[in-house]
């Protein structure tokens, strides 16, 4: 039987709630990958663009964003473009696309797979739900089936020898492989969470089931404030951090993700003790980088009047 987790300290709860409440989301949205799907008011476009954006969201936003902008400019109306996509006719539109592991044929394969998924299910949400027989269960198996819908699509028009490119496989990591699957969790956060900056388009899933998208920034912050001690960034770390956050807000544990990630990404946290950068930080009370300073501060704090003196050695 699993040992019950200790309840979060009031200081951790209060610090995180304050961070979530006071964070300036508007100031950071333009530097976040969410800005790409946010441009599209039609939910059908938004869903397709969100999945493509999240799939490419490895590395810096400004770098993959440049490549993604070129793809979106070709699509114009992404949902209709994908619905009518013909790799022989339209594939060449992506000939200038290159981003790290990915090449034009990976984007063409994405369009073919998304076209067939949408033709079969109508929306990406319905595709997800079709592979989610336990609406209160863990998200992993359903997310695995969702990723497989793209990996097991008939892509012979793009990959005639039947072998997927490494770049295409990279777009859809499988939860069953044990990695953190940050990009898939990010996509779900955008789709499922009901509060800004997220879209809340997928109403058939509860935000309580989401796992936090752990990237290097969230990993650093999570260690700093004691949400995990794991060394490897993997699925179990995502589960562990989320479980700690769920002890604070079981209905919406990943609501802290955006603020935690951007605090570190923006340089408002250097992941080390810095008297200037840390001075305004509301997490200082729970930050491991200040633990020694807190203890020293407590030891040297003036005693209240009337308090007994500490015993002297040998006294
Ligand atoms: S106290 Fe400093 S190191 Fe700790 S979380 Fe805040 S900014 Fe980061």
Boltz pocket constraint, residues with backbone or C-beta under 6 A from the ligand:
constraints:
  - pocket:
      binder: B
      contacts: [[A, 224], [A, 268], [A, 269], [A, 270], [A, 271], [A, 272], [A, 273], [A, 274], [A, 277], [A, 278], [A, 281], [A, 282], [A, 283], [A, 284], [A, 287], [A, 288], [A, 289], [A, 290]]
      max_distance: 6.0
